[in-house]
Amino acid sequence: MPEFETVEEFRAKRKEALSYLEKTTDFKPDYLIILGTGLGRLAEEIEVAAAVSYSDIPHFPVSTVESHAGRLLFGTLSGKRVVAMQGRFHYYEGYTMQQIVFPVRVAGAMGAKTLLVSNACGGMNPLYRRGDIMCIVDHINLLGDNPLIGPNDNELGVRFPDMSEPYSTDLIALAEKIALENNIKMHQGVYASVPGPTLESRAEYRFLRYIGADVVGMSTIPEVISAVHMGMKVLGISVITDECFPDALEPVKMADILAAADMAEPKMTQVMKGVLQHL
């Protein structure tokens, strides 16, 4: 039986992280933004009041993915007070689910009430193409783990949180409105998360498509679960970096994924900024 940290241990770690951040900046964010692989350029749009390296924050994991800067940025975007994670943490890096969602817990304690999350993913829906973006309307957790396993902190949320609407229908409708107004093609679909770090086999892509997934990635769902647990509203946008059609599958290189993310990022950025502006 694995050992989980107690509620008291978690609270002590969160208090240390908060204490350090409060000494570094008095900025209080209303929104948390998580930027996925190759999607860090939105950070350039933020009027930064303070930047803090993950490695300086007590109990924060450190991102090991090359394209992740590993910083918290506090500032304003579209006139709103935000904290942005330049880089996230993945199960395949060896982190526990509790470590992966720790920054979300800290941001929530600092005042963030809404999570805007992005990711790079593989598109399995035959209507999707490399460089498209998709608004997440639901998800399938195939990580084999859940950040809420272990003792529940009743101050954060209930033991059995409802997941009938993990992604806010109001935010989805607003994102769709912004996309239409800016002539941006944005799909709506289901995101599946798998442990990685290997990309999927042809048979796995067929299986994922069969069970209802439109795209597949290796992140996002733990952060969304922890946000919903705390009562935060969530908007998720996926950037499709490769086409995962089993009968026409070709090898994918990291350079190709980053190039596709770079191509799609302006669309994702415009939608995220537009949503913030209208909130």
C-alpha positions as CSV (number, residue, x, y, z in Angstrom):
1,M,0.0,0.0,0.0
2,P,1.6,3.3,-1.1
3,E,2.1,6.0,1.6
4,F,0.4,9.3,1.1
5,E,1.2,12.5,2.9
6,T,-1.3,13.5,5.5
7,V,-3.5,16.6,5.3
8,E,-1.3,18.3,7.9
9,E,1.9,17.6,5.8
10,F,0.3,19.0,2.7
11,R,-0.9,22.1,4.5
12,A,2.6,22.6,5.9
13,K,4.2,22.4,2.5
14,R,1.6,24.7,0.9
15,K,2.2,27.2,3.7
16,E,5.9,27.2,3.1
17,A,5.4,27.8,-0.6
18,L,2.9,30.5,0.0
19,S,5.1,32.2,2.5
20,Y,8.0,32.3,0.1
21,L,5.8,33.7,-2.7
22,E,4.2,36.3,-0.5
23,K,7.7,37.5,0.5
24,T,8.6,37.7,-3.2
25,T,5.5,39.5,-4.4
26,D,2.3,40.9,-3.0
27,F,0.5,40.2,-6.3
28,K,-2.9,38.3,-5.9
29,P,-4.0,36.5,-9.1
30,D,-7.6,35.8,-10.0
31,Y,-6.7,33.5,-12.9
32,L,-4.2,30.6,-13.3
33,I,-2.9,29.9,-16.7
34,I,-0.9,26.7,-17.5
35,L,1.1,26.7,-20.7
36,G,1.9,23.4,-22.3
37,T,4.7,22.1,-24.6
38,G,5.7,24.7,-27.1
39,L,3.0,27.1,-25.9
40,G,5.0,29.5,-23.7
41,R,4.7,32.5,-26.0
42,L,1.5,33.6,-24.4
43,A,3.7,34.6,-21.5
44,E,5.2,37.3,-23.7
45,E,1.8,39.0,-23.7
46,I,1.8,39.3,-19.9
47,E,2.7,42.6,-18.2
48,V,4.9,40.9,-15.7
49,A,5.0,42.2,-12.1
50,A,7.1,39.3,-10.8
51,A,8.8,36.2,-12.2
52,V,9.8,33.3,-9.9
53,S,11.7,30.2,-10.8
54,Y,10.1,26.9,-9.8
55,S,13.4,25.8,-8.3
56,D,13.3,28.7,-5.8
57,I,9.8,27.8,-4.4
58,P,9.7,25.3,-1.5
59,H,8.2,21.9,-2.5
60,F,7.6,22.9,-6.1
61,P,8.6,20.3,-8.7
62,V,11.1,21.3,-11.4
63,S,10.1,20.7,-15.0
64,T,12.4,18.4,-16.9
65,V,10.9,19.0,-20.4
66,E,13.2,21.0,-22.6
67,S,10.6,23.4,-24.0
68,H,9.3,24.3,-20.5
69,A,10.9,27.5,-19.0
70,G,10.0,26.5,-15.4
71,R,8.8,29.9,-14.0
72,L,5.7,31.4,-12.4
73,L,4.8,34.7,-13.9
74,F,2.6,37.2,-12.0
75,G,1.1,40.0,-13.9
76,T,-1.8,41.3,-16.0
77,L,-3.1,39.9,-19.3
78,S,-6.1,41.5,-21.1
79,G,-6.5,43.7,-18.0
80,K,-6.9,40.7,-15.6
81,R,-4.6,39.6,-12.8
82,V,-3.0,36.3,-13.7
83,V,-0.4,33.8,-12.6
84,A,1.0,31.8,-15.5
85,M,2.9,28.5,-15.3
86,Q,5.6,28.5,-17.9
87,G,5.9,24.8,-18.0
88,R,4.0,22.0,-16.2
89,F,4.8,18.6,-14.6
90,H,4.0,15.2,-16.1
91,Y,3.4,11.8,-14.6
92,Y,6.1,10.4,-16.9
93,E,8.7,12.6,-15.3
94,G,8.3,10.5,-12.2
95,Y,6.3,13.0,-10.2
96,T,3.4,11.9,-8.0
97,M,-0.1,13.2,-8.8
98,Q,0.1,15.3,-5.6
99,Q,3.3,16.9,-6.8
100,I,1.9,17.6,-10.3
101,V,-1.1,19.5,-8.9
102,F,0.7,21.3,-6.1
103,P,1.1,24.5,-8.1
104,V,-2.7,24.5,-8.7
105,R,-3.3,24.1,-5.0
106,V,-0.9,27.0,-4.2
107,A,-2.5,29.3,-6.9
108,G,-5.9,28.5,-5.5
109,A,-4.8,29.5,-2.0
110,M,-3.4,32.8,-3.5
111,G,-6.9,33.6,-4.9
112,A,-7.1,32.1,-8.3
113,K,-10.7,31.1,-9.1
114,T,-10.4,30.1,-12.7
115,L,-8.0,27.8,-14.6
116,L,-7.1,28.4,-18.2
117,V,-5.1,25.3,-19.3
118,S,-3.4,24.5,-22.7
119,N,-1.6,21.4,-24.0
120,A,0.0,20.0,-27.1
121,C,-1.7,16.8,-28.3
122,G,-2.1,14.3,-31.1
123,G,-5.3,14.5,-33.1
124,M,-7.2,11.3,-33.8
125,N,-10.5,12.8,-35.1
126,P,-10.2,12.5,-38.9
127,L,-11.6,16.1,-39.2
128,Y,-8.7,17.5,-37.3
129,R,-5.4,18.6,-38.8
130,R,-1.9,19.5,-37.5
131,G,-1.9,23.1,-36.4
132,D,-5.7,23.1,-35.5
133,I,-6.9,24.0,-32.0
134,M,-9.6,22.2,-30.0
135,C,-11.6,23.4,-27.0
136,I,-11.9,20.6,-24.5
137,V,-15.5,19.8,-23.6
138,D,-14.7,16.6,-21.6
139,H,-11.9,14.2,-20.9
140,I,-11.0,10.5,-20.3
141,N,-8.5,9.8,-17.6
142,L,-6.3,6.9,-18.6
143,L,-3.3,7.8,-16.5
144,G,-4.1,5.0,-14.0
145,D,-4.0,7.5,-11.1
146,N,-5.9,10.4,-9.6
147,P,-4.6,13.4,-7.6
148,L,-7.4,12.9,-5.1
149,I,-6.4,9.4,-4.0
150,G,-5.3,9.5,-0.4
151,P,-6.5,11.6,2.5
152,N,-9.0,14.3,1.6
153,D,-8.5,17.9,2.8
154,N,-12.1,18.9,3.4
155,E,-11.1,22.6,3.4
156,L,-10.2,22.2,-0.3
157,G,-13.2,20.2,-1.4
158,V,-15.5,17.3,-0.9
159,R,-14.3,13.7,-0.9
160,F,-16.3,12.8,-4.0
161,P,-16.3,15.8,-6.3
162,D,-18.8,15.8,-9.2
163,M,-17.2,15.7,-12.7
164,S,-20.3,16.1,-14.9
165,E,-19.0,19.5,-16.0
166,P,-15.2,19.6,-15.5
167,Y,-14.9,22.2,-18.2
168,S,-17.2,25.2,-17.8
169,T,-19.9,25.4,-20.4
170,D,-20.0,29.2,-20.0
171,L,-16.3,29.5,-20.7
172,I,-16.6,27.0,-23.7
173,A,-19.4,29.2,-25.2
174,L,-17.3,32.3,-24.6
175,A,-14.2,30.8,-26.2
176,E,-16.3,29.7,-29.2
177,K,-17.7,33.2,-29.6
178,I,-14.2,34.7,-29.5
179,A,-13.0,32.2,-32.1
180,L,-15.9,32.9,-34.4
181,E,-15.4,36.7,-34.1
182,N,-11.7,36.3,-35.1
183,N,-12.3,33.8,-37.9
184,I,-10.4,31.1,-36.0
185,K,-11.3,27.5,-36.7
186,M,-11.7,25.8,-33.3
187,H,-13.0,22.3,-32.8
188,Q,-14.8,21.0,-29.7
189,G,-13.9,17.6,-28.5
190,V,-12.8,15.0,-25.9
191,Y,-9.2,14.9,-24.5
192,A,-7.7,11.6,-23.3
193,S,-4.6,11.6,-21.1
194,V,-2.2,8.6,-21.0
195,P,1.0,8.2,-18.9
196,G,3.6,8.4,-21.8
197,P,6.3,9.1,-22.5
198,T,6.0,6.8,-25.5
199,L,3.7,7.9,-28.3
200,E,0.9,5.5,-29.0
201,S,0.8,2.5,-31.3
202,R,-1.6,2.1,-34.1
203,A,-3.8,-0.2,-32.1
204,E,-3.8,2.2,-29.2
205,Y,-4.9,5.1,-31.4
206,R,-7.7,2.9,-32.7
207,F,-8.7,2.0,-29.2
208,L,-8.7,5.7,-28.0
209,R,-10.8,6.7,-31.0
210,Y,-13.2,3.9,-30.4
211,I,-13.8,4.9,-26.8
212,G,-14.6,8.5,-27.8
213,A,-11.4,10.5,-27.6
214,D,-10.7,13.1,-30.3
215,V,-7.2,13.9,-29.1
216,V,-4.6,12.4,-26.8
217,G,-1.9,13.8,-24.6
218,M,0.0,13.2,-21.4
219,S,-1.1,16.0,-19.1
220,T,-3.9,18.4,-18.1
221,I,-6.4,16.0,-16.4
222,P,-4.7,16.0,-13.0
223,E,-4.6,19.8,-12.9
224,V,-8.2,20.0,-14.0
225,I,-9.4,17.4,-11.4
226,S,-7.6,19.4,-8.6
227,A,-9.1,22.7,-9.8
228,V,-12.6,21.2,-10.0
229,H,-12.1,19.8,-6.5
230,M,-11.5,23.3,-5.3
231,G,-14.5,24.8,-7.1
232,M,-12.5,26.5,-9.8
233,K,-13.9,27.1,-13.3
234,V,-11.9,25.5,-16.1
235,L,-11.3,26.3,-19.7
236,G,-9.0,23.9,-21.7
237,I,-7.6,24.4,-25.2
238,S,-5.6,21.7,-27.0
239,V,-3.1,22.5,-29.8
240,I,-3.0,19.6,-32.3
241,T,0.7,19.0,-33.1
242,D,0.5,15.7,-35.0
243,E,-2.1,13.6,-36.9
244,C,-2.6,10.2,-35.3
245,F,-4.5,8.3,-38.0
246,P,-3.6,4.6,-37.6
247,D,-3.7,3.7,-41.3
248,A,-1.5,6.6,-42.3
249,L,0.7,6.9,-39.3
250,E,4.2,8.4,-39.7
251,P,7.0,8.7,-37.1
252,V,6.9,12.0,-35.1
253,K,9.9,13.9,-33.9
254,M,9.9,16.5,-31.1
255,A,11.1,19.2,-33.5
256,D,7.9,18.6,-35.6
257,I,5.7,18.8,-32.5
258,L,7.3,22.1,-31.5
259,A,7.0,23.5,-35.1
260,A,3.2,22.6,-35.1
261,A,2.7,24.2,-31.7
262,D,4.4,27.3,-33.0
263,M,2.1,27.4,-35.9
264,A,-1.1,27.0,-33.8
265,E,0.0,29.1,-30.8
266,P,-1.2,32.5,-32.1
267,K,-4.8,31.1,-32.5
268,M,-4.7,29.7,-29.0
269,T,-3.3,32.9,-27.6
270,Q,-5.9,35.0,-29.3
271,V,-8.7,32.9,-27.9
272,M,-7.3,32.9,-24.3
273,K,-6.7,36.7,-24.4
274,G,-10.2,37.2,-25.7
275,V,-11.8,35.1,-23.1
276,L,-9.9,36.9,-20.3
277,Q,-10.9,40.3,-21.7
278,H,-14.6,39.3,-21.6
279,L,-14.6,37.9,-18.1
